[in-house]
Amino acid sequence: MTTTPDKVTAAVMIIGDEILSGRTQDTNLNHIAKYLGAHGVDLAEARVVPDVTEEIVTALNALRAKYDYVLTTGGIGPTHDDITADCVAEAFGVKLYEHPEILAMMSARWGGELTPARRRMARVPEGGELVKNPVAGPPGFMIGNVFVMAGVPQIMRGMLEDVGWRLKGGAVVLSRNVRVDGSGEGVIAEPLERVARAHPDMSLGSYPFFGPEGYGSNLVLRGRDAGELAATVDELVAALAAAGIGTITVDVPAEA
């Protein structure tokens, strides 16, 4: 794993043929990334995998060994292609069982009429803990460093609130933006690279924009040390000015 005293990492695994086919557009990744960032956890990788057991198990084992946390979305419903619980159990080498709390919850909701399809949603790997679902339907679960959540955005966001308190995050990443108007990346590249090389612990990126009002780039600086971040912003502004770039706007400090 890539843990340091200040850095905690996570990966997201999005499960479902409907995502890969383009039939369904994923909207969960952006929300998860921002949520993790606010808890001091860096989203380091995201994968989309099909509803294929071997693919899910292989990806999950690779990700959970590489990162501090893995969050999965999708594939925990009542249909035959909802195989996430089966795959997680296989990855951890444990059996699935019908969780009595989920069975009781569903019995109360559906008047005791638990069809085989509904009972599928009560299955949890041995050793797993429930992740509350305050929106609708059965909960998700966690096992080891893996959190398993629904793919429906509203439900996933509800479950995510029961994930946050379990995360042992690092220092929150801070972000600053330096906007350059009227200069292309060809002019910006050299001073930006020079400053980036001088601050290897910082992340510096260039994001160009074009529109009726003109063109330019937003230079985004990210880091955990507020003092170094401020100093790097000043250094970058000076380097840009020395390169003949005159229209530079610096934002106020804010969290990423």
C-alpha positions, -999 to 999 in steps of 0.1 A, spaced: 0 0 0 10 36 -6 4 50 29 26 77 43 20 97 75 3 124 54 -11 104 25 -39 78 24 -50 63 -9 -81 47 -24 -94 32 -56 -129 31 -70 -142 0 -89 -173 7 -109 -190 -26 -118 -214 -31 -146 -218 -39 -183 -242 -10 -186 -214 15 -179 -191 -1 -204 -218 -2 -231 -226 35 -227 -262 27 -218 -257 42 -183 -235 72 -176 -216 70 -143 -221 100 -120 -207 84 -89 -169 88 -94 -169 126 -92 -189 126 -60 -167 99 -44 -135 117 -53 -147 149 -37 -160 131 -7 -127 112 -1 -107 144 -6 -126 161 22 -117 132 44 -80 133 36 -80 103 12 -65 106 -23 -84 88 -50 -55 73 -69 -72 50 -94 -106 42 -109 -115 11 -129 -147 1 -147 -151 -37 -149 -178 -59 -166 -202 -83 -149 -176 -111 -152 -166 -129 -121 -129 -134 -131 -126 -97 -140 -141 -85 -108 -121 -108 -85 -88 -101 -103 -93 -63 -102 -105 -63 -66 -75 -83 -54 -51 -60 -72 -66 -28 -60 -71 -38 -23 -34 -49 -22 -22 -16 -37 -43 10 -19 -55 17 16 -92 15 6 -113 2 -23 -149 14 -29 -171 -5 -53 -203 6 -68 -229 -15 -86 -240 -52 -88 -256 -57 -54 -292 -59 -66 -316 -89 -69 -310 -100 -105 -288 -128 -118 -261 -104 -131 -257 -87 -96 -226 -107 -87 -206 -83 -67 -212 -100 -33 -202 -134 -48 -170 -119 -63 -160 -101 -31 -165 -133 -11 -144 -152 -36 -117 -125 -35 -114 -128 3 -118 -166 3 -149 -166 25 -185 -178 21 -217 -157 18 -245 -159 43 -279 -143 47 -275 -116 72 -303 -118 98 -305 -80 102 -311 -76 65 -336 -104 64 -356 -88 92 -354 -55 75 -368 -69 43 -394 -90 60 -408 -58 77 -408 -40 44 -423 -66 22 -446 -83 48 -425 -115 51 -427 -122 13 -390 -128 7 -386 -142 -28 -353 -158 -38 -344 -126 -57 -349 -105 -27 -329 -129 -5 -300 -124 -28 -297 -89 -15 -293 -102 21 -261 -120 13 -229 -107 30 -194 -123 31 -185 -139 64 -166 -113 85 -183 -84 67 -200 -54 84 -230 -36 72 -229 -1 55 -261 17 63 -285 26 35 -307 55 46 -324 59 12 -341 27 1 -335 -10 0 -309 -32 18 -276 -19 31 -241 -24 15 -212 -39 34 -175 -37 41 -149 -64 45 -113 -57 51 -104 -24 34 -132 -28 8 -166 -10 9 -194 -23 -13 -221 1 -23 -250 4 -47 -247 18 -81 -278 40 -81 -264 75 -74 -288 86 -47 -285 53 -28 -247 53 -32 -244 88 -17 -265 78 13 -243 47 19 -212 69 15 -222 88 46 -217 56 66 -183 51 50 -167 84 59 -163 79 97 -146 46 91 -118 62 70 -85 69 86 -75 99 64 -43 118 60 -38 155 57 -64 172 35 -51 184 1 -52 222 -4 -56 238 -38 -48 272 -54 -56 285 -89 -35 308 -110 -54 320 -141 -34 332 -171 -54 351 -198 -42 356 -234 -12 332 -233 -12 296 -246 4 266 -230 34 269 -253 44 300 -234 34 288 -200 50 253 -203 86 263 -195 81 284 -163 54 259 -151 78 229 -155 107 247 -138 86 255 -107 71 220 -107 106 204 -107 116 226 -78 86 214 -58 83 176 -63 58 172 -34 34 196 -51 10 188 -80 10 215 -107 -14 211 -137 -24 233 -166 -60 233 -178 -65 255 -210 -98 272 -218 -111 287 -250 -143 308 -255 -158 340 -268 -141 359 -240 -107 347 -250 -83 319 -242 -57 310 -215 -51 284 -188 -60 277 -152 -28 266 -135 -39 245 -105 -15 239 -76 -23 212 -50 -4 202 -19 -7 194 18 16 220 32 -1 254 33 32 272 36 49 255 7 17 259 -14 17 297 -8 54 299 -16 50 279 -48 21 302 -59 44 332 -54 72 315 -73 50 306 -102 36 341 -105 71 355 -106 83 330 -132 53 337 -154 58 375 -151 95 370 -160 84 351 -191 65 381 -203 30 370 -192 12 400 -180 -24 389 -173 -23 368 -142 -50 363 -116 -45 344 -83 -74 331 -63 -77 330 -25 -66 299 -6 -92 271 -6 -94 234 0 -94 211 -30 
